[in-house]
């Protein structure tokens, strides 16, 4: 006995040397046999302790469900939708340390990303010019109503004057367009002419130049007017305003502590209510309010709107799942398993949600896609187990049948679950730069893990219970024992139809398809007794899809599929706009549409920050700074200061540092029309007796844009950043909206790219030991094809590449593996018959569960299309395309391509090479003979 291991080792080494491919195949067979034996023992153990494995998941779910008292909703939408690590965030922190962004928000204007608390409204006239005297009076009346609005908190009435952002004179900051309208109204009442209003920079009554490009919209100009020079830094020619369609008013609030933040929040709510009352009283105006909390509220509104459709999804899926588990034979039908499968998925979701609540995870609307990921993966597992159960021998004990099901299904189901874990787990890692994607994938990965454990435990025990009902010939729905055929003859026809079944001793002998050394035996049923979908696949679809005349059309269909996918792939667009993820018909979406319609002519105000000391008195530095700002509408202290020196006949090129700084501080900034520029320059003290040094400064730039403002801003950001790397003056540019633009495309696509690479690496690694190499190759190509199709078709359907669509693309990796993996494994492992035979057999075994899952899953998605939300609309379209493309590959493309592409099938091979498992061994015919005491199996070779 001592020499046996040495002999075995020498034999193995010799086999590896002579035939390495056969050695690897034998290693895979040994590993697969070991894993199948392990799952078989696990199934036998679970079937022996059904009470524990049925009650433990329910108890755990109930206990963890009590943690919903810690349920919290995410309040910071920016943290979800903005890349965590980006240059724009670093630049924002630097800018905030020099010029506090919260204090500068009235000058550093942005659309939906303004920091702090504020209330904003777009006022449009239904007819005529918003600058008409009648409309102007209404706008000023609205302004007075907002300013006088009071909010009672802790016994004190807070008004706008208590909460407003203050300027250097300790007065509330209001929009310059309000001052211009007040001046116009005063001039009209005094019967004198007012200063003409120009666009986008106008001169106010106090002589100050003001940019009103984001306060006046839908402007029609008279044409070029006289040149406007001054503090605005406008080097072009001004345009007089003939008419305008919209005004935008913003009221900036302070929120320095918990109390002021609470008061400001209530003031925003009262602000929206006041605008609603004012709009109802003045129908000639249209009002579109927006506050700092509108985006967060409307983003979470999708969850509220989806409650009833989700309940309808559960009901529809429940009805179809029960129908898919039913058949004409009332004993072998398993309608309760359809209900219990959904219960198992629901318990797993409840358990995962409880764990997340205990760990402090906050909820957001993107989690609406998690139940559908759990539903798709859970239904595949449960329908595969049910299909395998129907292929087991009915004369075996229930424990052995369950063990056989585990041996047949769980290896493939575990592999599919592992693919889900790899794709979702890597996207949930710190490598993901988008918090919404990371949190979603973490939640989905946890739910898939818990769902896998509950399928092994809870659903398996449900299968045991229904197995005992089947063994006792009890009705699959009413659990009542079904009488034999003779006792049913006297019953009514409806009763005979309801209680129809087939006893084993009804016929003298029956034919079985048996596999030696395997517990699986397929007992052929009469066509009217089999499952409807199985009968269709066996008698119709399998023969049709493998027909020689159908194959060219399937290949042509695949080429059309690739063509349309490529067409959409070439048109993929980036969707970084936060308003595209909110519910429809909400204030945020209506405001964003009005903003795009009336105020898309100019970009948000871009801050141009020189963050290091620079020799501003130097001619070359002045020329560089003026050249950088050329082509922009600008609010520049430097350009105004140079004009100031020119008007006084002072040199702008030959001044020393001290004289340049002294004139700036003691003369320029003390002029009333230039005093506001003091906020744009930071002076640093030097030695005693010397002039302070200009440590930093800023200039505000505004770019002319078109309808594609988002894309143009992204290009402008990249261009100015490249320029800052080569400039002699160290500068950066910033606007709060840049955090949504910067590296967004990379942040969105990187989780998908990492997950896809991880899945392909896992398939390649597993092909060395466990999976057939050709299975890994085919599955990898299938995953790529499905991803390509989903990405292309969703673009053609109007879905942009944002965080929601990327979540669906990541989940599509696991969904397509669920759908196509079992079919590929069964086909690739088969030996001894033609390709067509194994394609038909694979379709019978795994095509029916895939079709059942597709029916239930798609029906569950349909109510989601009724939700009035951009987020759920993108979710519905992407998930439907995922199910459609996966089913198309599993039921059409793969069955056709596998009939003439590798792996080849070797007919007439030796018995040892005929296959693995029950589908790989030699088929034999079993003639069942019945006597008075037992059933005898007489085995004869076919």
C-alpha positions, 0 to 999 in steps of 0.5 A: 500500500505504501507504493500506491501513491507513488505509482499513481503520481508517476501515472499522472505525471506520465499522462500530463506529459503525453496528453496534457489536454486529456489530463486537464479534462480529467482534472475538470471532471474530478473537480466537477464530480467533487462539487456535484457530490458536495451539493448532493450531500447538501441537498440531502442534508437540507431535505432531512431538516426541512423545518429548520431551513424553512423557519430560519430564513423567515425568522431572520427576515422578521428580526432584521425587518424590525430595523426599518426604524433606522430607515433614512433617506439620502439628503445630499444628492450632490454626494450621490451624482458627483464623482468623489475624486475629481479635479473640480472638487480640489479646485473648489476647496482651493477657491473656497479657502480664498473666496468663500463660495457660499458668500460669492454665490450671487456672483458665481451663478450656476443653474441647479448647483448653487451652494447654500440655501436660496429660493429662485423663480423664473417669471414668464409672460403668457403673452407679450413682453415681460418688460411691459409696464403692467408685467413689470409692476406685477414682477415688483409686486411679487418681489415685495411679497417675497421680501415680506414673507414671514416664517414663524419659528420658536415664537419669532417671525423670520422674514427675508431681511433676517435670513438674507445674504448681506453685502459689504454695506450690511444690506440684503443682496438682491438681483440687479434686474430688480434694481433696474426695474425699480429705476424704470418704474420710478422714472415712469412715475416721475415722467422722466426717461430711464436709463436704457436696458442693455443685454447682457451687461447694463449700466445701473442708476448708480453708475455700476455695470451689472451682468444680467445675462442669467436674470433676463431671458428670451431677449430680442435686441434692437441691434448694436448700440454704442460701445459699453466700457467700464467696470463690466469689462465689455470690449464689444458693442452693447445691445439694447433690449427690445423685448424679453420673455422671462425674468429670473429672480434669486433670493440668497439665504444664510444657513450658518447654523442648525437654527438658521438652516432650519429656518431657511428650509421652512422659508423655502417651503413658504416661498414655493407656497407663496409663488403658487398663490401668486400664480393662481391670482395672476394667470397672465404670468407663469412661475417656475419656482426652484429652491436648494432642496427641490432637486433632493425632494424631486429626486426622491419623488420617484420612489413615492410615485413607484409604490403602486406600480411596484405593488402591481408588478408583484401581483402580475409576477405572482400570477404568471409565476403560479401559471408557469409552475402549473400544468394539467396534471394536478399532482405534478403541478407546483403552483405553490412553488411560484408563490413561494419563489417570490416569497423567498426573493421577498425575504432575501430583499427584506433581510438585505434591507435590514442589514443595510439599515443596521449598517447606517446605509441611506436610501435613494431612488436608484435602489428601485432597480435592486428588486428587479435584479434579485427577481431575475436571478432568483427566478432563474434559480427557482425555475431551474430547480423545478425543471430539474425536479421534473426530470428526476425519477418519481419512484425515488424518495423525496430526499434523493430527488432533492439531492439529485436536483442540487447535484444537477443545478447548484453548480451552475447556479453557484457559478452564475451567482459568483459572476453576479458577485464579481461584477457587482462587488467590483463596482461596489469597491472604492475603485468606483468614483460615483457614489450612487453606483457604488451604493447600488452595487453594494446593495444588489451584491448583498441582496444576491448573496442573501437570495442565493442562501435563501434559495438553497434553504427556504425554497429547497424546503418548499420543494421538499414539502411539495415533493411529499405532496406529490408522493402522496398523490395530493392535489398541487393546489388544494393538497387533497388526495386525488382519487384514482381514475375509477373513482373519478368516473362517477364525478362531474366533468369539471371535477374530473378535469380539476383532479386529473392526474396519472398514477404510475400503475395506470399502465402495465408498462412505461418507457423511461430514459435512464442514465447509469450511475445517475439518479436522474431519469426522465419519465416521458409524459404524454403530450397532453400531460407535459408542461405547456412550454416544455411541450412547445419546445419539444415538439415545435420550437426545438425542431424549428430553430435547428431547421436548415432553412431557418439558420440563414435567417437567424444569422441574418437576424444576428447581423441586423442586431449587431448593425443596430447595436453599432449604430447606437453605440456610435451615438452614445451620449453622456447624461450628466444633467441632474434634472434627468433623474427626477420625477416628471411634472415636478418643479425641478424639471419644469424649472430646468425646461424653462431655464433651457428655453429662455436662459441657454444663451450664456453659460454659468458665471465662470470664476477665473482665479489667480491663486498666486501672487503675480506681477500685475503691473507687468505689461506682458502679464496684463496682456496675457490676462486680457488675452485669456478673457478675450471672447468672453463677457467679463466682469473684470477688476483689472480691465476696469482698473486699466481703463481707470488709469487711461482716463486719468492719463496715467501710464498702465505699463511703466508703473512700479509695484508700489505705485500700481498697488497704491493707486488700486487701493487708495483711489480705484477701490474707493470710487463708489462704482468700483467699490464692489471689486474689493471682494475680488482682490486679496491683499497680503501684508508685507514689511512695515512701510511697504505696500501690501502684496496682491496674493490672489484675485479673481475675474468673472467670465461668461461664455456665449453658448447654444442649446448644447450648453453642457457639452460646450461647458465641458469642452471649455473646461478642458481647454482652459485647464490645458491653457493653465498648464502652460501659462506664466500666471497660475490660475484655475477656473471654477463654477459649482456646476463643474463638479458634475462635469469633471471626469463624469464620463470616466466615473460613469464608465469605469465601473462597467469597464472594471466589472466586465474585465473582472467577469472575463478574467474570472471566466478565463481563470475558471476554464483552467480548472472547473469549466470547459474552456469553450464554455468560458469562450462562448459565455464571454462572447455572449456577455460582450454581445449582450452588453453591446446590444443593450448599450446600442439599443438603449441609445437608439431608445433615447437613454443617455449614459448616466449612473442609472443606465450604467447600473443596468449595464452592470446587472446585465452581465449577471442576467445574461450569464443566468440566461445563457450559461446553463445552455452553453454548459449542457451543450459543450459537455455533451458527447456522442450525438450530433450538434442538433440533438444536443441543442434540442436537449439543451433547449428542453432543459434550460430554454424552458426556465429561461422562457418562464423567467423572461415572461415573469420578469418582463411582466413585472417590469411593465407597470414600471413604465407607467411611473412618471419619472425620468429615472424609472423610465431609464430603468425600465428601458434598460432592464427590458432591453437586458431581458430581451437581448439575453433571451434573444441570445439564449433562445435564438442566436446561440441555438443556431450558431452552436449547430455549426460552430465549435465545439464539435461533437464526436459520434461513435466515440468510446463509452468513457468519452460520451459525456458527464453527468446524466446528460453525458452517459449512455442512454438506455431504455427502462421497461417498467413492469408491475407486479403485486409487491414491487416495481421491477426495472428491466434495463436493456441497452438501446 
